[in-house]
Amino acid sequence: MLDRSSKFSSSAGADPLSEMLRGLRLDGVEYGRCRLAEPWATVFPAEEAARFHFISSGRAFLKAPSGEWLQLNAGDAVILPRGDAHVIASAETVEPLPFGRYGKKQVCEGVFDMQCADARCGTVALTASMRFNIDRLHPLLQLMPETMLTSDLATSEPAIPHLLDAMAREVDMDRVGAGGILARLADVLTATIIRTWVEHGCGNTNGWIAAVRNPEVGRVLAAIHLEPERDWSVAELARLMGASRSGFAERFARVVGETPARYVALVRMHQARLWLKQGMRVATVAEKLGYDAEASFSRAFKRIIGHPPSHFRGKPDGDTVSNEMVELAAVG
């Protein structure tokens, strides 16, 4: 039986963005401190983890997934939230080597060194792999740009440069427990960047971002995503908004671009897909979602995802998904 009590029932005034960010966590962070002498270049393959680069001194050029080159000066940082393939180099003309070709030495847990042999190392960079507890199809990640430059957001959020400075100092000091502190700083920094981007860095006036910015609809959206295993009814969601069923359904569809029932179904099957990829048995997933029979869950899953549950069980991201799941990721 699913718990029908809602942790949102007593938080009608809660900030929906804060509620949404509360469900976004970093499951693991690995930092690399790189001291590099020109010329240098490395290619980062596509990965499920987000990728973060911070230029502590010197400068670098980043070839974005789109092919555009971006210049990063000392104090600049960039996040690739979906972990798309990219190149970072001392110049656009340098032939890149795979990132794995560079030797590394562990400094402490979660932090490693990449040291050039040349004493004239002119660039010091901090690179990190951030593993979110959500995958690429989550609407939040899909709506983000392929690259997020902190220099573009720092004017709207003065805390960002201070967080970057604290991270750089923590790596430089080589102190015990630096890995854990860096992970916590990364969590705060990432949430700050996402919040700043949602509030100031996106011009969309409809769709998922508009819903998060809308206090009433945003609260409902946060509830759905923080409890995806719950079979939300339209009546329950309308009560969260404090509106009639018909008024709620019309407003939700107008802002989000999807009916409440369909959006709930898409989110639930998105969660089911994640559980299956983690190796959970189909029968267990069906039970967690409140289905009386595995067969009925499998039919609903295939109708929405486009493949049977067995297609995803124990498989990493990158498998084919239906257009309906892409629609969930790109609502708006």
Secondary structure by P-SEA (a helix, b strand, c coil): cccccccccccccccaaaaaaaaccccbbbbbbbbbcccbbbbbccccbbbbbbbccccccccccccbbbbbcccbbbbccccccccccccccccccccccbbbbbccccbbbbccccccccbbbbbbbbbcccccccccccccccccccccccccccaaaaaaaaaaaaaaacccaaaaaaaaaaaaaaaaaaaaaaaccccccccaaaaaacaaaaaaaaaaaacccccccaaaaaaaacccaaaaaaaaaaaccccaaaaaaaaaaaaaaaaaaacccaaaaaaaaccccaaaaaaaaaacccccccccccccccccccaaaaaaaccc
